Amino acid sequence: MSRRFEEIYRSSLEAPEEFWAEAAEAIDWERRWDRVLDDGAGPVTRWFTGARVNTCHNALDRHVDGGRADQAALVYDSPVTGTVERFTFRELRDRVARFAGALADRGVQPGDRVVVYMPMVPEAVIAMLACARLGAVHSVVFGGFAADELAVRIDDARPRVIVSASCGIEPTRIVEYKPLLDRAIERSTHRPESCIILQRETHPCELTPGRDVDWLEAEAAAAPRDCVPVAATDPLYILYTSGTTGRPKGVVRDNGGHLVALHWSMRNIYGVEPGETYWAASDVGWVVGHSYIVYGPLVHGNTTVLYEGKPVGTPDAGAFWRVISDHDVRVLFTAPTAFRAIRRVDPRGELLARYDLSRLRALFLAGERTDPDTLSWAQEMLGVPVVDHWWQTETGWPICSNCLGIEELPVKLGSPSRSVPGWDVRALDEEGQEVAPGATGALAVKLPLPPGSLPTLWNDEETFRSSYLERFPGYYETADAGFIDEDGYVFVMSRTDDIINVAGHRLSTGAIEEVIAAHPDVAECAVVGVADSLKGQLPIGLLVLSSGCDRDRGEVEAEVVAAVREKIGPVAAFKTALVVERLPKTRSGKILRGTVRKIADAKPVRTPATIEDPAVLSEIAESLRRAGWPPTNS
């Protein structure tokens, strides 16, 4: 194991205050901290208490003043509108300062909330940074979310202003945002004082008199505003994530710790230098978009890419390769699902030959578990390190990763490598005791959490403690399950509730998926545990075949069942594999395994707000029904 990585990792745990104080020197502070690590409030830790800082200044103004004024800060690439637009740090700063003025003209002050309900357009980034400039708290809601879900978030965040657009543009349709926004406001008990609406030329909308204002008019009439320093522990944003009660949890991110952690991660984890182009192919509505489309790259002085398109279909499976080539991308970060989609359409990577990817240095994958077969395919196609790394909305930045900027560690397929400096991951049994190396347990992080992780939930400290801190005292509960091997490599196999119990044997659905995904004709798959009166639970697998595969479905299904029996053993009792046309996914690419499980168990299913296409649920239900699920003995 690398000595350099070991030394840095050990120092981050043994002397966290010194470690993060040194990292914090890279940030411009209006006032330095009284304490680096403040753990006076029990298990809840605050970082850089007493300090004052502004996130927008660190993302834009200091680069303008420090010699990067004419460097590209943001590249907007939109194949759905045929648009490519570049903003230098100076241009982006000036747009942000003026839009901050438009928000201030509508009464927005430090601490006020602003909901941003936008497509992947530069104005979404401008709105986020403008909030940060004023010390206001933004809450970005994924563009196109259903009205009921948006209403819940409006009532929880209680925004003074909502920033939105007339529409979002998909490859095959227009998504009208304004009617969704209007219905959400009608259904919410809280009423924003005003809405600023970006009129997109493709599909403008009617504005509500007395409440709505046109973005361009508001920006043109505003005077630029300077950055407002806030406490390092003040919230920068609220980002809602799914809650087990049905009420979304508002993850809070502070200003100071967030700045320090993201700046540190850009060089040390992703291995990029200021001035280089970094692309996170995600959406600003998700945590990846917050951390690595907007804040991380800009704070570090990188050029960031905002892509309004898909991995396939805009126009083909070479879309990612074009963006990398056109914009000199050095590091790409995306979800494994994107590469599975590309592989399914172009399994031999024939479209790669059209583009120059010689300057791409690394690919990072996260969002859900990366199966070894997808990782190996990507590495073979691209010829660069492919890094599976693991983190969550709550953590804000990676928990485990091969830190290319420190030392490239040996790769173990199926593992997101070791804990990143600052993170102390353990595998625990039901009693909170560490399990032996290689044994499956609940993955938890020993407190204190490092800077950049959530300090609480918005207006819900009780749920914060009960969801993350109570089950294993002294630890943050990730709700993921897996094991840690003798070398310290973490293997994240599934969510905790995806560990199934088959006749008393605890099995990971992720391990079964790994076997299925290795079949040459399988593009992607999902395994869920369904109720069985005899064995308690049984695993069933849904698989999507690779494009161009014309084999008999029954033969592939039988081969998959045989492979699981050989690799996992008869103990898995895996007898059902079903070929389906597609899997139900969220817009961010995560497979809705819990929803599939409910369908198989014949339980009521509420269509998830984040689902990409609700019609797929009926397709899955019909496939399961034809295969006899649920069985009569369940």
C-alpha positions, 0 to 999 in steps of 0.5 A: 500500500502506498506510504504517501496515502497512508501518511495523509490518511492517518494524519487526517484521523489522528489530527483532524484539526491540524489537517483541515486547518491546513486545507482551509488556508486555500480559502479566502476568509473574511474572518478566520475561525475561533475553533477548527473543530467544535464538538461541544454539541454532543455528536453534532460537529461544526467546523470553523466556528467563528469564521466569516466567509462568502462562497460566491467570492471564493468561486468567482471574485477571487479568481477574477482578481487573481489572474483568471478573469479571462479563463473560461469558468462555465461551458454550456453545451446543449445538444437539445437546443444546438447551443454552446456558450462560454462564460469567463470568470469575469463574465460569470461574476458580472452576471451573478452580481447583477442577478444578485441585485435582482434578488435583492430588489425583491427583498432577499436578504442573508438567511432568506431561502430561494427555491430554484426550479430550473433546467440545465441552463446557465441561469440555474448556476447563476441563480445558485451563485447569486444566492450565495453572493447575498448570503441567502440559502438556495434550495434547488429542486430538480426541474420537472418535479411533480407539483405535489413534490414541489409544494412540499419543498416550498412549504418546508423551505418557505422561500421568499422568491422562486426562480424558474423557467418556462420549460425544460427541453428533452430530446423528444418533448417539452416539459412545461415548468410554469404550469407545474410551478403554478399548481405547486404554489396553489397547493402549498400553504406558503406563498412566495413573494415573487417568482422570477421566470426565465423565458426560453425561446423554445416555449415561452409561458404566461406570467402571473401579474403581480407575482411573476417577473421576466428574468431578463427584465429583472436582471437588466433593471438591477444594480450589481451586488457585492458579496455578503460574508456570513458565518462559516456555519451558516447554511449555503443550501438545502437539498431535499432527499428521500425520507422513509416517512414520505416527507423529504429530508432537507439536507443542510450544507454549511458555507465554511466546511463545504468550501474547504472539503470541495476545494481539497477534493478537486486536486486530491481526489480527482487529480485536476489542476486549476485551469483544467476542464472538469465535467460532472455529467449530472444535473444541478438538481442533485448533489453531484451537480451542487458539488461538482458542476457548480461549487467544487470546480469553480472554487478550485479555479477549473472550467466546468461543463454544464451539459443539457443532453443525454448519454445516448440519443443527443444525437447518439451514443458518442455524445459524451465523447464529443463533449470531452473532445470539444471542450478538452475535458481532463476528468469526467464524472458520471453515473454507472448507468450512463456507461451502461446505456452507452455500452448497450447501444455501442458495445464495441465502442465504435463511436469512440474513433470519431473523437480525440480523447487523448487528453482525458486522464480519468473517469469517475463513477458514482450514484449507484454501485458500479458493477465490475463488468461496466468498470472493466468495459469503460477502462478498456474503451477509454484506456484511462483509470476508471474510479468507482467512488462512493458518497451520498447526498448527506456527505456532499463529497466522496467517502471512499475513492481512489485518490488520484491526486495523492497516490493511485492505489491498486484497483480491486473490482467491485470496491470504491477503494479505501476511505478518503482522508477524513472518513473513518468507515467501519462495518458493524453488526446489529449490536454496533460491533465491528465485524471481521474483515470480509464479513458483511455489515452495516457501513457506518462512519466513525464520528466526527464527520469531516467538513462538508458533510451535513450538520443537520436537517432543515428544521428537523434536528430530531429526524437528523439524529434518529436517521443518522446518529442513534442506531450506532452511537458514535457513528453516522449510519450510511444505510448502506451495507457491505464489507471491508477487506483485510487491506481496508478496501470498502465494498458497498454491496447494497442499501441496508434494506437490500440485504435479503434473508433467504432461509436464514442466510444473509445475502447481498443483492449487489453480489448477485447483480455482479454475477448477472452483469458479467454475462456478455449479453446483459447490459444492466440488471437489478436484483430484489428480494421478494417475500416467500412464505417458505424461505422468508425472501427469494431473489429475483433478477430483472435484466436488460439485454445488450443492443443487437442481442437476438438470442432467445430470452429464455436461454439467457435467463437460464444461463444467468440462473446457472451462473448465480448458482455457480458463483453464489451457490444454491444457498441463494435460491436464485431461480427467476431471471426475467428479461425486460425492455428497461428498468425503472430509474430516477432521472439521475439514473438510480434503479428503483429497486424498492419499487420493483420489490413492492410490485413483485410483492403485490403491495401498493405502489406510489409512483416515485416523484423522481422516476424518469418514465412512470410507464415502465412500472406497468411494463415491469408489473406485466413481466412479473405477472407473466412469470408468476409473481407474486407466487401463490405461496407468498 
